[in-house]
Amino acid sequence: MKKTLTYIYFSFLILIISPISVFGQTSLGGGSNANPSSTGGGSNTSAPSITLDNPLGNNVQDIPTLVEKILDIALTIGVPIIALAIIYSGYLFIAAQGNKDKLQEAKQTLLYVFIGAAILLASYAIANAIVDTIAAIRG
C-alpha cells in the first residue's frame, strides 16, 4: 500500500512540474533580438506575426471534407482487412474438417466479418449522404 501511495505521489509531482517546464518561456519576443532588422534605440512595440498552417493541407477546409477524407482512409484500410478476414474464415472452414465446434466458430467468424463490412460500408454511405446534403444546403 505504501509503495502504491509513493507511485501516486511521484506521478502527481510529475504532472505538477511538467507544465512548468513546458511553459517556462512565456514571451513571444520583445527581447534584445526580437527584431534584428530594426534600427534605433527604441523598444519594438509591434506584435509578432503568427501564422497557423493547416496540417491537413489546402484540400481540407471544412468539416464535411475532413469526414470524407477520414472515411476514404478507413475504406482504403478496411476493405483489404475485410478481404483477409474472409480468407481467414474460409481457412477456418477448411481446417474444421467436419468438427461441429470448429464449424460453428468458422460460421461465427464469417458472420462477424460480414457485419463489420456492412458497418463500414453503411458508415461510408451515411456520411456521403450527410456531406451531399450539406453541400446542397450551402448551394
ABEGO torsion letter per residue (X at the ends): XAAAAAAAAAAAAAAAAAAAAAAABABAEGBAAABAABBEABBBABBBBBBBBBAAEAABABAAAAAAAAAAAAAAAAAAAAAAAAAAAAAAAAAAGGBAAAAAAAAAAAAAAAAAAAAAAAAAAAAAAAAAAAAAAAX
